[in-house]
Each structure stands twice: as structure tokens, then as C-alpha cells.
Amino acid sequence: MIVQKDFLNKLKDFGLNTYESKLWTALLSRGISTAGELSDIANVPRSRSYDVLESLEKKGFIIMKLGKPIKYIAVPPEEVLERVKKKVVDEAQSQTNILEKLKDSEILTELSLLHSQGVELVEPTDLSGALKGRSNLYNHLESMLKSAEQSIDIMTTSEGLIRKAEALKSIIQKAKERKIKIRIAAPLTKEAEKAVKDLKNFAEIRHVSDIKGRFCIVDGKQITFMLLDDSEVHPTYDSGVWVNTPFFATALKQMFETEWKQMKPIEVKK
């Protein structure tokens, strides 16, 4: 039985390697068969067939039939999918529980101490980095917002405001609950109306039309600014720079403050 290579590759989503995929599809085509027959059909070395079939049995893809010669029965794909899904959920929950326990563990305390001591040895000019890809940018923005102690100032585009309402709303809400002063400047277009409604209870939002920029300032100490126009770049190639420098951050915050006074309060523009 010849099975297309791209079809076998898709079976990796079930958590199968190449040999497992070949033997399982071979068994599905037969319903019930011996290891030798499956080896010939799937073109898998006989020396490996029993090990691979044992692995498939443990994963719940096949059932070993009692008797001699030993034969194997295929489990229906729909049932296999449910088993795989359950296993993934169980493993994810187990891993989540382990990570939750680490929050209050001595290991995390020691790691945090190592980090804080290490940062003290770092030159301020070294506390900077390049961020590539929009997902990485938003992961870093999330970390910045979580660390805020006094203020968060954001300037973004209309599209950026929509994304932030989707990705950062809960973080912004929690920052508001910590009494952080949050200000967002963006073009308040019709498309961004829902985003404004989602965020207006947690942040002061104003309309800006004559300045196009994408940056975030936290506590007047650290900045992340994006280098490209988000309307012209694919999310994969979006990029930005993070710097931890009160000197530059304070200067940019003062400029933001000046422009903020000239911006219009919430009023969705058509």
C-alpha cells in the first residue's frame, strides 16, 4: 500500500512518527492483520514492526488480539481523535499544575534572586533588545504593562488600538485596578469604535490625527517602540526596540505630555 508522503506528514498532528503512521494506516486499510503482513504492506522493517505496534497500542491507536499468531485490530479514527484530544488536555492540565506549584516554590525565589542580582551588575546601556515578530512584541508589551508601578503611555495606530483591545485588555484592566495611570493616543476611526468601548473604562483615550507613531512608555523608565508602519508590514516581519533608559524615556514622556494636551478626548471619528 502506497501512502502519499504529505498525508503521512499530516498524521504527525496525531503525535505519530513516520513508522507509526505507516503501520496505522496499513492496519486501517486491513481492519485486522499480523505484524508481518503490516510490515510488508507499509514497507516498515520487520525488526521494527513489533516495537512500533507496541507503541501504537500504548497510545490507544490499535488493539492486540489474543491468540496465535498475534493479530492487531484498528481503533476507529474518530475514537483515536478523542483519545488524543483527551491526552493532550490531561497533559496540559498536569503541566499547568506543575507550573502553578512553582509560583510559591523555593526554586522560583532563588531564580528571581539570581536575576535581580544579575541585573544590578548590568550596565544601563545593555538593558535593551530587538524584538522581531508581532507576537513577540505583544508578549514583551504584556510584560512591561505587568511591571508598571505608576504610569503607562501608549501611542498607536487605529489597527494597533484594535489589536491591543483584543490582546491586552485584561492586562490593562489589572493595571487600572493597581491604580496605574493609563493613557492611550490613537486615531479613533469608525473601525476602532469597539476597541475604544472595550478600553475606555480602564484607560483615558484621546484622538490623534497628525502624528503617526507606535510606542509604549512605562513609568517614564522603559520604552518599546515599533520601527515599521503596521499597515504596510506582515505581522511576522513587524519589529521593535526595547530600551530601559529613564533619560530617553523621560524625554519622550514629556513630548507625549505636550501633545496629549492638544489631543481630543474620546469621540469616534467617521
Buried (B, 14 or more C-beta within 10 A) or exposed (E): EEBEEEEBEEBEEBEBEBBBBBBBBBBBBBEEBBBEBBBBBBEBEEEEBEEBBEBBBEBBBBBBEEEEEEBBEBBEEEEBEEBBEEEEEEEEEEEEEEEEEEEEEEEEEEEEEEEEEEEEEEEEEEBEEEBEBBEBBBEBBBEBBEEBEEBBBBBBBBBBBBBBBEBBBEBBBBBBEEEBEBBBBBBBBEEBBBBBEBBEEBBBBBBBEEEBBBBBBBBBBBBBBBEEEBEEBEEEEBBBBBBBBEEBBBEBBEEBEEBBEEBEEEEBEE
